[in-house]
């Protein structure tokens, strides 16, 4: 088989890139080792920047998102028992975010890809990108025990942090930057109405908490927890009790409890791999970078990578120019590092660290006080939260 672009990974970045290429008439094939059902069962982010929303529209996949998504004009920072609202819309000249679950976004992209007849191959075993630094790039894989090969012009590695794309690179070709945080997030999904119409980020002596949502009837809640915690030690009642303790009283009273249908503990890390281009192989999304979920940047960074990569590939095929693909890594990383900084800053400002000194604690309190009393500081937060321009 031959195509123009092979995309490894059918998460949001791979599917979004594939759909943009398909809409532009650029042939592509998506490979994934997982089943379609497994991919749709993964619970991930739910806050979309306006740039991500625009890309979904450009891919022809925005209808359900606009019908069911929840536009948000602000969010609350809760500390000292009080709420402090960040007016995203007012501080950024009318920009906002969209609450729409990553699972739903993935489903929209998958369904549209099937409707237009673009090829996705699931349960592809032993996927391996080859000769991407030479003249005959291709991807080898096995399907139903039979060895297969797809020849192509370019390979897009959109297969996540643990995927084969980055691992296939020579050790000296790439530099990794990483910070591991000394805590995780214990999160649940429950079919209960959210505690507020906007997200609530809480800084509390017992640890961070986040009240989020997927719809008017489905809530996503998180609490900071030690990395050594075991999920089996947290029944629903213990979680609800701990969440209430970390919220201001007026929010705690509004918490509607119910059985959770998903519960997990996620470690927090910041990770960046440089560069993101290796001749005819490109890394995008979690294959190249990971951020703590505090700033709601993971999915949106994947989308911005796709934006830059799609522009470069489009320029290559339509204008016979390699300027865009040559600039891909530098353009993507410039935005990546700003989002990494923002997510690190949000994380350090809102969480309680195990080794925090009295001095560190006072600095955190001063930061929150300044942020909520300075329009300039709040504007900087709002501009980053709604998403820096591509």
GIUR-V456962 format. One record per pair of residues at least 24 apart in sequence whose C-alpha atoms are under 10 Angstrom apart, sorted by the first residue. I is the first residue (numbers start at 1). J is the second residue. Records with the same first field share a line. If there is no record, write none. Layout:
# GIUR-V456962
I=J / J
This chain:
# GIUR-V456962
1=29 / 138 / 148 / 149 / 150 / 151 / 152
2=27 / 28 / 29 / 138 / 149 / 150 / 151 / 152 / 153
3=27 / 28 / 29 / 138 / 150 / 151 / 152 / 153 / 154
4=28 / 29 / 150 / 151 / 152 / 153 / 154 / 155 / 313 / 317
5=29 / 30 / 137 / 138 / 150 / 151 / 152 / 153 / 154 / 155 / 156 / 280 / 281 / 313
6=30 / 31 / 129 / 137 / 138 / 139 / 150 / 151 / 152 / 153 / 154 / 155 / 156 / 157 / 281
7=31 / 32 / 120 / 139 / 154 / 155 / 156 / 157 / 158 / 159 / 281 / 282
8=32 / 33 / 120 / 121 / 124 / 127 / 128 / 129 / 139 / 155 / 156 / 157 / 158 / 159 / 160 / 163 / 164 / 165 / 283
9=33 / 34 / 39 / 120 / 121 / 122 / 156 / 157 / 158 / 159 / 160 / 163 / 164 / 165 / 287
10=34 / 35 / 36 / 39 / 106 / 109 / 110 / 120 / 121 / 122 / 158 / 159 / 160
11=39 / 40 / 42 / 102 / 103 / 105 / 106 / 107 / 109 / 110 / 158 / 159 / 160 / 285 / 286 / 299 / 302
12=39 / 102 / 103 / 105 / 106 / 107 / 108 / 109 / 110 / 158 / 159 / 285 / 299 / 300 / 302 / 303 / 306
13=106 / 156 / 157 / 158 / 159 / 160 / 284 / 285 / 286 / 287 / 299 / 300 / 301 / 302 / 303 / 304 / 305 / 306 / 307
14=106 / 109 / 156 / 157 / 158 / 159 / 160 / 284 / 285 / 302 / 303 / 306
15=59 / 105 / 106 / 107 / 108 / 109 / 110 / 112 / 113 / 120 / 158 / 306
16=52 / 55 / 56 / 58 / 59 / 61 / 105 / 106 / 108 / 109 / 110 / 113 / 302 / 303 / 306 / 307 / 310
17=55 / 59 / 109 / 156 / 158 / 284 / 302 / 303 / 305 / 306 / 307 / 309 / 310
18=59 / 109 / 113 / 118 / 119 / 120 / 156 / 306 / 310
19=56 / 58 / 59 / 60 / 61 / 109 / 110 / 112 / 113 / 116 / 118
20=55 / 56 / 57 / 58 / 59 / 60 / 306 / 307 / 310 / 311 / 314
21=59 / 310 / 311 / 313 / 314
22=59 / 113 / 116 / 117 / 118
23=58 / 59 / 60 / 116
24=59 / 310 / 314 / 317 / 318
25=314 / 317
26=313 / 314 / 317 / 318
27=118 / 119 / 152
28=118 / 119 / 120 / 152 / 154 / 155
29=118 / 119 / 120 / 121 / 150 / 152 / 155
30=118 / 119 / 120 / 121 / 122 / 156 / 158
31=119 / 120 / 121 / 122 / 123 / 124 / 125 / 127 / 139 / 141 / 158 / 159
32=120 / 121 / 122 / 123 / 124 / 125 / 126 / 127 / 141 / 158 / 159 / 163
33=121 / 122 / 123 / 124 / 125 / 126 / 127 / 141 / 142 / 143 / 159 / 163
34=121 / 122 / 123 / 124 / 125
35=121 / 122 / 123 / 124
36=107 / 110 / 120 / 121 / 122 / 123
37=122
39=103 / 106 / 107 / 122
40=102 / 103 / 104 / 105 / 106 / 107 / 110
41=103
42=102 / 103 / 106
43=101 / 102 / 103 / 104 / 188 / 189 / 262 / 263 / 264
44=101 / 102 / 103 / 293 / 298 / 299
45=99 / 100 / 101 / 102 / 103 / 214 / 220 / 293 / 296 / 297 / 298 / 299 / 300
46=97 / 98 / 99 / 100 / 101 / 102 / 103 / 104 / 105 / 212 / 213 / 214 / 220 / 296 / 299 / 300
47=71 / 72 / 97 / 98 / 99 / 100 / 101 / 102 / 199 / 212 / 213 / 214 / 295 / 296 / 297 / 298 / 299 / 300 / 385 / 386
48=72 / 96 / 97 / 98 / 99 / 100 / 101 / 102 / 105 / 296 / 297 / 298 / 299 / 300 / 303 / 385 / 386 / 387
49=95 / 96 / 97 / 98 / 99 / 296 / 297 / 299 / 300 / 301 / 303 / 304 / 384 / 385 / 386 / 387 / 388 / 389
50=95 / 96 / 97 / 98 / 300 / 386 / 387 / 388 / 389
51=97 / 300 / 301 / 303 / 304 / 307 / 386 / 387 / 388 / 389 / 390
52=97 / 98 / 299 / 300 / 301 / 302 / 303 / 304 / 306 / 307 / 387
53=97 / 98 / 100 / 300 / 303
55=303 / 304 / 306 / 307
56=105 / 108 / 109 / 303
59=109 / 112 / 113
60=108 / 109 / 112
61=105 / 106 / 107 / 108 / 109 / 110 / 111 / 112 / 113
62=105 / 108 / 109
63=108
64=100 / 104 / 105 / 108
65=98 / 99 / 100 / 101 / 104 / 105 / 108
66=98 / 100
68=98 / 99 / 100 / 104 / 214 / 215 / 216
69=97 / 98 / 99 / 100 / 101 / 104 / 214 / 215 / 216
70=97 / 98 / 99 / 100 / 197 / 198 / 213 / 214 / 215 / 216
71=96 / 97 / 98 / 99 / 100 / 198
72=96 / 97 / 98 / 99 / 197 / 198 / 199 / 386
73=97 / 98 / 198 / 386
74=197 / 198 / 199 / 200 / 382 / 385 / 386
75=196 / 197 / 198 / 199 / 200 / 201 / 212 / 382
76=196 / 198 / 199 / 200 / 201 / 202 / 210 / 211
77=199 / 200 / 201 / 202 / 203 / 210 / 350 / 368 / 371 / 372
78=200 / 201 / 202 / 203 / 204 / 208 / 209 / 210 / 246 / 247 / 248 / 251 / 350 / 368
79=201 / 202 / 203 / 204 / 205 / 208 / 246 / 247 / 248 / 350 / 365 / 368 / 369
80=202 / 203 / 204 / 205 / 247 / 248 / 365
81=202 / 203 / 204 / 246 / 247 / 248 / 249 / 250 / 251
82=202 / 247 / 248 / 249 / 250 / 251
83=200 / 201 / 202 / 247 / 248 / 250 / 251 / 372
84=200 / 201 / 368 / 369 / 371 / 372 / 373
85=198 / 199 / 200 / 372 / 378
86=371 / 372 / 375 / 378 / 379 / 381 / 382
87=378 / 379 / 382
88=378 / 379 / 381 / 382 / 383 / 384 / 385 / 386
89=382 / 383 / 386
90=379 / 382
91=375 / 376 / 378 / 379 / 380 / 381 / 382 / 383
92=379 / 380 / 381 / 382 / 383 / 384 / 385 / 386
93=383
95=382 / 383 / 386 / 387
96=382 / 383 / 385 / 386 / 387
97=385 / 386 / 387
98=386
99=198 / 199 / 212 / 213 / 214 / 215
100=213 / 214 / 215
101=213 / 214 / 215
102=214 / 299
104=214
124=148
126=164
127=163 / 164 / 165
128=164 / 165 / 167 / 168
129=155 / 156 / 157 / 164 / 165 / 166 / 168 / 169 / 281
130=155 / 165 / 168 / 169 / 281
131=279 / 280 / 281
132=169 / 278 / 279 / 280 / 281 / 282
133=169 / 278 / 279 / 280 / 281
134=279 / 280
135=280
136=280
137=279 / 280 / 281
138=280
152=280
153=280 / 281
154=279 / 280 / 281 / 282 / 313
155=278 / 279 / 280 / 281 / 282 / 283
156=277 / 280 / 281 / 282 / 283 / 284 / 306 / 309
157=276 / 277 / 281 / 282 / 283 / 284 / 285 / 286 / 287 / 288
158=282 / 283 / 284 / 285 / 286 / 287 / 288 / 302 / 305 / 306
159=283 / 284 / 285 / 286 / 287 / 288
160=283 / 284 / 285 / 286 / 287 / 288 / 289 / 290 / 302
161=271 / 285 / 286 / 287 / 288 / 289 / 290
162=286 / 287
163=286 / 287
164=287
165=281 / 282 / 283 / 284 / 287 / 288
166=273 / 276 / 281 / 282 / 283 / 284 / 287 / 288
167=287
169=278 / 281
173=274 / 275 / 278
174=273 / 274 / 275 / 276 / 277 / 278
175=272 / 273 / 274 / 275
176=271 / 272 / 273 / 274 / 275 / 288 / 289
177=270 / 271 / 272 / 273 / 274 / 289
178=269 / 270 / 271 / 272 / 273 / 289 / 290 / 291
179=268 / 269 / 270 / 271 / 272 / 291 / 344
180=267 / 268 / 269 / 270 / 271 / 292
181=227 / 267 / 268 / 269 / 270 / 292 / 344 / 347 / 348 / 353
182=225 / 226 / 227 / 228 / 267 / 268 / 269 / 352 / 353 / 354 / 355
183=207 / 224 / 225 / 226 / 227 / 228 / 229 / 265 / 266 / 267 / 268 / 269 / 351 / 352 / 353 / 354
184=222 / 223 / 224 / 225 / 226 / 227 / 228 / 229 / 264 / 265 / 266 / 267 / 268 / 269 / 292
185=209 / 210 / 221 / 222 / 223 / 224 / 225 / 226 / 227 / 264 / 265 / 266 / 267 / 268 / 292 / 293 / 294
186=221 / 222 / 223 / 224 / 225 / 226 / 227 / 229 / 230 / 231 / 234 / 239 / 263 / 264 / 265 / 266 / 267
187=220 / 221 / 222 / 223 / 224 / 225 / 231 / 239 / 260 / 262 / 263 / 264 / 265 / 266
188=219 / 220 / 221 / 222 / 223 / 236 / 239 / 240 / 259 / 260 / 261 / 262 / 263 / 264 / 265
189=213 / 214 / 218 / 219 / 220 / 221 / 222 / 258 / 259 / 260 / 261 / 262 / 263 / 264
190=214 / 217 / 218 / 219 / 220 / 221 / 236 / 256 / 257 / 258 / 259 / 260 / 261 / 262 / 263
191=215 / 216 / 217 / 218 / 219 / 220 / 256 / 257 / 258 / 259 / 260 / 261
192=216 / 217 / 218 / 219 / 220 / 255 / 256 / 257 / 258 / 259 / 260
193=217 / 218 / 219 / 220 / 254 / 255 / 256 / 257 / 258
194=218 / 219 / 220 / 221 / 254 / 255 / 256 / 257
195=219 / 221 / 250 / 251 / 252 / 253 / 254 / 255 / 256
196=251 / 254 / 255
200=247 / 251
201=247 / 294 / 346 / 350
202=243 / 246 / 247 / 248 / 350 / 351
203=246 / 247 / 248 / 349 / 350 / 351 / 352 / 364 / 365 / 368
204=245 / 246 / 247 / 248 / 350 / 351 / 352
205=245 / 246 / 351 / 352
206=242 / 243 / 245 / 246 / 351 / 352
207=242 / 243 / 245 / 246 / 350 / 351 / 352 / 353
208=243 / 246 / 247 / 294 / 347 / 349 / 350 / 351 / 352
209=242 / 243 / 244 / 245 / 246 / 247 / 350 / 351
210=243 / 246 / 247 / 294
211=243 / 247 / 251 / 255
219=256 / 257 / 260
220=260 / 262 / 263
221=263
222=263 / 264 / 265
223=265 / 351
224=265 / 266 / 267 / 350 / 351 / 352
225=265 / 266 / 267 / 352
226=265 / 267 / 353 / 354
227=265 / 266 / 267 / 268
228=265
229=265
230=264 / 265
231=263 / 264 / 265
232=263 / 264
234=263 / 264
235=259 / 260 / 263
236=260 / 261 / 263
266=292 / 293
267=292 / 293
268=292 / 293 / 294 / 347
269=293 / 344
270=340 / 341 / 343 / 344
271=337 / 340
272=333 / 336 / 337 / 340
273=333
274=329 / 330 / 333
275=328 / 329 / 330 / 332 / 333
276=305 / 328 / 329 / 330 / 331 / 332 / 333
277=309 / 325 / 326 / 327 / 328 / 329 / 330
278=326 / 329
279=325 / 326
280=325
282=309 / 325 / 328 / 329
283=309 / 328 / 329
284=308 / 309 / 329 / 332
285=336
288=333 / 336
289=333 / 336 / 337 / 340
290=336 / 340
291=336 / 337 / 339 / 340 / 341 / 342 / 343 / 344 / 347
292=340 / 342 / 343 / 344 / 346 / 347
293=343 / 344 / 346 / 347
294=342 / 343 / 344 / 345 / 346 / 347 / 348 / 350 / 351
295=339 / 340 / 341 / 342 / 343 / 344 / 345 / 346 / 347 / 381 / 384 / 385 / 386
296=339 / 342 / 343 / 346 / 385 / 386 / 387
297=336 / 339 / 340 / 342 / 343 / 384 / 385 / 386 / 387
298=336 / 339 / 340 / 343
300=336 / 339 / 386 / 387
301=332 / 333 / 335 / 336 / 339 / 340 / 387
302=332 / 336
304=331 / 332 / 335 / 336 / 387 / 388 / 389 / 390
305=329 / 331 / 332 / 333 / 335 / 336 / 390
306=332
307=332 / 390
308=332 / 390
331=390
332=390
334=390
335=387 / 388 / 389 / 390
338=384 / 388
339=384 / 385 / 387 / 388
341=384
342=380 / 381 / 384 / 385
343=384 / 385
345=381
346=381 / 385
